[in-house]
Amino acid sequence: MAELDGVALVTGASTGIGRHLVEGLAARGMAVAGLARGEERLTTAMAEVAQSTGARTLAVAADVTDRAAVEAAVARVTDELGRVDLLVNNAGLIDEVEGPLWEADPDQWFRVVESHVLGGFLLCRAVVPWMVLRNRGRVVNLASGMSVRPAPEYSAYSVGKTALMRLTENLAGALEGSEVRAFDVAPGVVQTDMTASMAMWRGFTSWTPPDRVLAFVSAIAAGQLDQWSGRLLSAMVDDLDELRATTPDGADRQLRLRPYKDDDGFANR
């Protein structure tokens, strides 16, 4: 099955989509470092991946919103596995209460936003400069349908995911001219502990298979979707073969205002 090489760093690696990605990337030939806050659960998960795949793995416990912890974690990954070739920013919290933002606890609300935005920023800040120096690397930020539409009942998650999507486009713009790329991947509705805790998905049955998310991330790691850098891809609705054969135009799959008239000078900028 091996089809990839190099080193992958996946955040939120001990459960859910992250756990599936570390195992899948390891099975495809990558050395994989998993990062999460809970050391015991993470260590167990990464040991299981190493045993089932035979790949080199590393468990690094860290809070993605803690700058010193992130920098120390990336340094450890570099020392033990090598420079990161694929960074997957998957870690992130969800609103504790489903409801309007004025009912949210302000501290918890902002911790959700920080987990996605500050977490993604700090990991990119620690990893991407070395990708640029080596002129190779891919960054995948896990997006959401809530990145592109309002979600009044999950306002913090929606704000965080939307901001992360804009961060991706800014990163991709700064990387133009290099062989480093950055992408947003919306996984769809994957059955995880997080989605199970969300009232909006109670009774839902049309889950996105996690192998589809893995296929998209693997294709990005293999350099098969480079023309989509700085844009949103959806594991739920997109066809990989079609994406491989298509070159996006203009602001396709990027955050933009819809013009309200043909000569809307603000929206058309």
C-alpha positions, 0 to 999 in steps of 0.5 A: 500500500505504501505510496507516500514518503516523508514525515507527517504531523497531525494534530488532534491525533488521538481520536476521530478524524485525526486518529484515522489520518495518522493510521492511514498515512502511516500505512501509506509509507509516511513516518507520522507524529501525532499531537494532542493534549491528552498524553496517555490516550495519544501515546496509546493511539500512536503505539497502536498505529506503529504496531498495525502498520510497522511505521515510525510514529511519535506521540507528542503531547501539547496544547496547540494554543500554547506557543512554547509547547508547539515550538517544543513539539515541532523541535522534538518531531524534527529531532526524532523523525525529521523535517515535516513534509505534511502538516495536518491541522485537525485539532479544534474544540466545539461549542459546549452549548448549542444556542445563540452566541449571547448564551455562550460562556465567553471564555469557552467561546473564545477557546473554541476560536483559538483552538482553530485559528491560533492553533493553526497559526502556531503550527504553520509558524513553526513548520512552514519556514522549514518547508520553504527552506527545503522548497517542499511541503504541504499544509492541510487545514481541516475546514467545515461546511460551517466555514462557508455558511453561518451556524448560529447554534455553533457560532464559535466553531463557525467563526474559527473554521471561517477564519482558518480558511482565510488563513489558508488562502493568505498562507498560500498567497505568501507561498507563491513561487515556491513548491510549498502548498496549503489547502482547506479540506472539509471532511464532511460529516464523519461519525466521531465523538465530536459529531455524536455530541452535537445535537444537530447530528442526532439521528443523522445516518449519511456519514462521510466515510473517513477513508474519503478524507484520507484519500484527499489528504493523501492526494495532496501529500502526493502533489496531485492537487497542487493547482487547488492550493489556497482553496477549499476541497470537500471530501463529501461532495468532490470527486478526486479524479475530477479535481486532479484533471481540473484547474480552478479559475479566479476565486473558485472555492475561495471566500468572496462576497457575492456582488449585489449588482454587475458593477459592485466595486466592493464585492468584485475586488 
